[in-house]
Amino acid sequence: MKIGILTGGGDCPGENAVIRAVVKRGYKYGYSIIGIKRGWLGLINGEVEPLTNFSVSGILPKGGTILGTSRSNPFKKEDDVQRVMSNIKKFGFDTLITIGGEDTLSVAKKFYEMGVKVVGIPKTIDNDLSGTDYTFGFDTAVNIVTEAIDRLHTTAESHDRVMVIEVMGRHAGWIATVAGIAGGADCILIPEKPFEIEKICKLVKSRHKRGRGFSIIVVAEGAVPTKETKFVTMDESVDAFGHVKLGGVGNVIGKEIEKITGFETRVTILGHIQRGGSPTAFDRVLATRYGVAAVDLINNGEFGKMVALRGNAVISVPLEEAVAKLKTVDLGLYDIAEIFFG
Ligand code: F6P
């Protein structure tokens, strides 16, 4: 059995832990594991490298992905689909393990429908994939953001400032909500709940009246005001999946708060710091369990599925279910966060 493995989309802490687990589990079954470079691009261009127990030794705690990644989409060009199919044949892949978020796994689903035997592993710091309680990488991002909020808290308090912290989350505000609760945010703005700047300012002013001279506002990059439908973006460009580059809503909100309330306001955009570096213990274990489970699925002859976490059990769900719709924030959890606003 020859398994090709790729990592696609934005990188994510824990990817190397998955790759290591796949190689080591595969070795036990006598399978050969071949790494595909830079996501789907490696299958378009035919860039692969064999992975051995030796080549994955020591990568468990390392951030990023030793295979490289890209946001390439073979379905943008008919030629690329054919190139992927002929490279799968050329390299003799019996099956593919695709590690990715909604974009990478949607592509995997399409190839599965074309007869390719694929298994998916859910990866994204955004935690917005359906079918699974958690994607690996999310816990690490939440911990990074929580630490940042803690640090901003002390300087905010010393200077009597409003601190706006912009975090990742395009269509789902999971990182903002969970890290916001953990860090004791005074207000959390997420894409699922359009915001009114006047309400935020009222909340900040009422804190001041009560003698709390500082406020912590956590905002997901995809948050939008009620009267707006457009995201704040870095520029007009879109990637191969049609996504814009988000970023800057924190600056817009910070300026407005300062203008309306007159309180000194600072903005921190955490950006890719949330995706870099070493995975937490939780993500290392989850990624390891996912890697082992993916190879076990292959060994059982089960394809077109994604491994997933349900409660504390690793199960599998059809790829179709995983990519059918984005998993947005549980509004019950947001209600809990809201109790602590102001
Ligand atoms: O992978 C998801 C994500 O982390 C989003 O939250 C964010 O909008 C995007 O990646 C940023 O991607 P890039 O690395 O291409 O700037």
Boltz pocket constraint, residues with backbone or C-beta under 6 A from the ligand:
constraints:
  - pocket:
      binder: B
      contacts: [[A, 9], [A, 10], [A, 11], [A, 101], [A, 124], [A, 125], [A, 126], [A, 168], [A, 169], [A, 170], [A, 221], [A, 244], [A, 245], [A, 246], [A, 275]]
      max_distance: 6.0
